[in-house]
């Protein structure tokens, strides 16, 4: 299962839709649509820069949710998860947030700075609207892992290492044991993210997880293609280059294990 992350409105809403279509064509199973926020606790420099570009362009939480409806009209059929921090949800109004998400074709919500222990009211609202509240689980205590994993909805986002998002050259040695512990208790697929940025890492992790989340590497590729994406004469080639890059990163997910 391949779960890409992009930032709504980076570099502008129309291109976000086109990037989503390219990701779907490249084999994405679920899309995480990040809502830009001025104080992102979990995001590293790459995603912070993307959020700053999107905020400068006027992107907001309601506009990001409404963008999902436009994606549906343009042909994005895979499930879409809204990735947003809690403060914008609180400012918008929790009930209105979930109603708007449901109305615009959102499938689930991920709020990284909402502690599991304080999430019950939000869980009730998500359940009442039929949206999945996606949980994050980090390599902390076994008791907390069991508590979060056993009540997960949709899929479980396993944080590969503590800290913020960002591309990493290496992944923690204890990651496989952590994922094994999570899968002991989870009744939904367990996907791993934070720092996965090479096809070699994808190849290593596909055997011990149910899915791979890739964010910063894709957002950085968008940043590299920024000028070409925004010029009409070079946009299509830039979109094709983005899709080829995604396919290269995720190629191990499409390779079958050789028979013993």
PyMOL commands that set and color helices and strands:
alter all, ss='L'
color gray80, all
select helices_A, chain A and resi 13-25+45-56+61-74+86-92+94-103+116-118+120-129+142-150+175-185+199-205+216-224+226-229+232-254
alter helices_A, ss='H'
color red, helices_A
select strands_A, chain A and resi 2-7+30-34+79-83+108-110+132-137+155-159+189-193+211-214
alter strands_A, ss='S'
color yellow, strands_A
deselect
rebuild
show_as cartoon
